Amino acid sequence: MSFLRRYIEWTLGTLLYRRRGYDHDLFHKGQAFNNFPKPTFDVSSPDCGPAGAKLGLEYSQLGSGKVPQLTWPASGPEVKEYVIISEDPDAPLGHSNVHGIYCFVPATKTSFGPADLELSGEEQNGVKQLRSGYRWGKNRRNIVYIAPRPPLGHGPHRYFFEVVALSEPLGPEKLSAVPTKQEVSELIVGKVCGWGMWTATFEQEWS
């Protein structure tokens, strides 16, 4: 990126600095979580560190853009499936910015990472499929996962990785080919039986 473009981005980022903190729009603030306002299990990242860790360049668009590896405890018999969502409430958009949504994660899973987002090379209804079999949801770029890249001058952004346990499987026929956050939020009402969260930060610095 040229110096002029970086300077323009930095100027806009600085002007929009106060447009951040849309925590009320996070996935776990929805109606489906009324009975579980706080996390019920821990989610950690063995390769990135404890919650609140600063992400390295390899986890951003400035590097390879891989998703952090996540782990959580084995589930009980009440869990039938998981939904995983990654979002940034500090993007200057007026709402929390979705980076990735993943449905149909089996109840037997206790981890999530880059291997789960590998493309199979196949398509269904024009949508690229994952080797894992997960159905990925809509984000602003219509890709499997958007790695962090906050605007220059906008300061550090927080990234929330929410793992949601469901008491009923969603069912492929109930979701669109590329489900939206709103669609999934409405579909899981009455099905949430627990959830956990891991957070990290990233800032694009002038260098």
VOGU-3710 file (C-alpha; in Angstrom, 3 decimals, decimal comma):
1> msflrryiew> 0,000/0,000/0,000  1,371/3,432/-0,955  2,201/6,043/1,664  -0,691/8,237/0,496  -3,244/5,437/0,814  -1,912/4,492/4,237  -2,062/8,126/5,349  -5,672/8,468/4,151  -6,607/5,239/5,956  -4,840/6,399/9,138
11> tlgtllyrrr> -6,655/9,759/8,987  -10,058/8,095/8,580  -9,251/5,562/11,291  -8,329/8,344/13,692  -11,486/10,319/12,913  -13,633/7,221/13,471  -11,818/6,090/16,612  -14,849/6,548/18,859  -17,020/4,388/16,606  -16,368/1,122/18,439
21> gydhdlfhkg> -17,613/-0,996/21,322  -20,798/-2,461/19,789  -20,797/-5,230/22,386  -24,599/-5,175/22,595  -24,672/-6,686/19,101  -22,440/-9,680/19,884  -23,919/-13,095/19,107  -24,142/-14,132/22,766  -26,222/-11,036/23,578  -29,158/-12,386/21,593
31> qafnnfpkpt> -32,463/-13,765/22,849  -31,211/-17,353/22,598  -28,867/-16,700/25,521  -31,450/-15,380/27,998  -30,977/-18,440/30,224  -27,185/-18,355/29,864  -26,037/-14,722/30,155  -22,511/-15,817/31,145  -20,186/-18,479/29,685  -20,662/-21,989/31,056
41> fdvsspdcgp> -17,368/-23,520/29,885  -13,856/-22,331/29,071  -12,457/-21,912/25,583  -8,694/-21,556/25,195  -6,153/-21,194/22,404  -3,014/-23,338/22,797  -1,168/-21,472/20,054  -2,174/-17,880/20,922  -2,341/-17,848/24,715  -4,910/-16,825/27,323
51> agaklgleys> -8,013/-14,735/26,700  -7,113/-11,192/25,727  -3,925/-12,276/23,953  -2,493/-10,088/21,219  -2,680/-11,921/17,902  0,489/-12,312/15,878  0,727/-11,150/12,263  0,169/-14,704/10,999  -3,397/-14,525/12,326  -4,126/-11,288/10,440
61> qlgsgkvpql> -4,525/-10,205/6,833  -0,994/-8,833/7,103  0,214/-12,445/7,364  -1,237/-15,790/6,332  -4,579/-14,980/7,973  -5,098/-18,332/9,667  -7,771/-18,762/12,323  -6,522/-19,349/15,905  -6,663/-22,912/17,211  -9,385/-23,233/19,864
71> twpasgpevk> -10,027/-25,962/22,438  -12,782/-26,618/24,987  -13,832/-29,446/27,352  -15,680/-32,542/26,175  -19,435/-32,069/26,218  -22,112/-33,899/28,181  -24,928/-35,955/26,617  -27,200/-32,906/26,472  -25,052/-31,331/23,731  -26,006/-32,423/20,204
81> eyviisedpd> -24,080/-29,885/18,121  -22,030/-26,674/18,233  -22,147/-23,367/16,406  -18,972/-21,265/16,283  -18,851/-17,575/15,432  -16,029/-15,035/15,256  -16,800/-11,314/15,357  -15,327/-7,866/16,011  -17,467/-5,393/17,989  -14,926/-2,589/17,502
91> aplghsnvhg> -15,270/-2,207/13,735  -16,601/1,311/12,909  -19,718/-0,070/11,222  -22,395/0,577/13,823  -22,663/-3,140/14,617  -20,483/-6,127/15,446  -18,638/-7,280/12,323  -18,898/-11,012/11,580  -15,620/-12,672/10,572  -16,872/-16,250/10,445
101> iycfvpatkt> -19,884/-18,453/11,231  -19,685/-22,263/11,332  -22,648/-24,596/11,806  -23,006/-28,386/12,166  -19,920/-28,761/14,386  -20,317/-32,250/15,955  -20,876/-32,592/19,708  -17,831/-34,878/19,856  -15,498/-32,051/18,858  -13,289/-30,357/21,451
111> sfgpadlels> -11,229/-28,205/19,091  -11,460/-25,914/16,078  -8,707/-24,554/13,885  -7,276/-23,964/10,404  -7,755/-27,581/9,298  -11,514/-27,250/9,825  -11,687/-24,438/7,269  -9,889/-26,190/4,413  -11,900/-26,244/1,194  -12,868/-29,618/-0,245
121> geeqngvkql> -12,728/-28,430/-3,844  -16,423/-29,166/-4,260  -19,383/-26,810/-4,564  -23,085/-27,078/-3,782  -25,461/-24,515/-5,245  -22,423/-22,412/-6,132  -21,089/-22,423/-2,552  -17,604/-23,768/-1,813  -17,678/-26,659/0,662  -15,387/-27,407/3,612
131> rsgyrwgknr> -13,614/-30,737/4,138  -14,922/-30,707/7,710  -18,518/-30,699/6,489  -19,316/-27,550/8,452  -21,605/-25,013/6,831  -19,992/-21,590/6,836  -22,019/-18,420/7,118  -22,112/-14,971/5,617  -19,639/-12,183/6,316  -18,923/-8,902/4,532
141> rnivyiaprp> -16,531/-10,484/2,028  -18,504/-13,669/1,376  -15,525/-15,891/2,179  -14,992/-18,693/4,705  -13,104/-16,532/7,215  -12,016/-12,890/7,355  -8,760/-12,497/9,256  -8,334/-9,354/11,396  -7,229/-6,120/9,749  -8,568/-3,099/11,640
151> plghgphryf> -8,069/0,291/9,972  -4,820/2,133/10,588  -5,306/4,703/13,325  -8,366/2,982/14,779  -6,453/1,375/17,628  -6,690/-2,236/18,827  -9,798/-4,252/18,033  -11,174/-7,116/20,110  -12,045/-10,414/18,463  -14,591/-12,741/20,045
161> fevvalsepl> -14,611/-16,467/19,254  -17,860/-17,913/20,644  -18,500/-21,661/20,877  -22,205/-22,356/21,432  -23,548/-25,746/22,566  -26,982/-26,741/21,244  -29,445/-29,229/22,701  -30,806/-29,974/19,218  -29,039/-30,221/15,853  -29,926/-27,412/13,461
171> gpeklsavpt> -30,549/-29,639/10,463  -29,267/-28,807/6,946  -32,780/-28,201/5,628  -33,395/-25,436/8,178  -30,506/-23,204/7,082  -29,836/-21,356/3,849  -26,738/-22,273/1,840  -24,811/-19,379/3,409  -26,670/-18,540/6,640  -26,548/-15,068/8,149
181> kqevselivg> -25,872/-14,232/11,784  -29,497/-13,143/12,203  -30,755/-16,374/10,684  -28,663/-18,533/13,013  -29,529/-16,335/16,015  -33,235/-16,912/15,444  -32,878/-20,619/14,740  -31,027/-21,410/17,988  -33,636/-19,820/20,282  -34,632/-22,504/22,782
191> kvcgwgmwta> -31,692/-24,722/21,790  -28,721/-23,163/23,645  -27,549/-25,348/26,545  -24,218/-23,630/27,217  -21,465/-21,616/25,620  -17,864/-20,506/25,969  -15,727/-17,723/24,557  -12,112/-16,836/23,840  -11,049/-13,279/23,004  -7,985/-11,717/21,428
201> tfeqews> -6,851/-8,314/20,192  -5,101/-7,020/17,104  -3,993/-3,560/16,009  -2,648/-2,529/12,636  0,236/-0,257/13,532  2,032/2,259/11,356  5,388/0,800/10,394
//
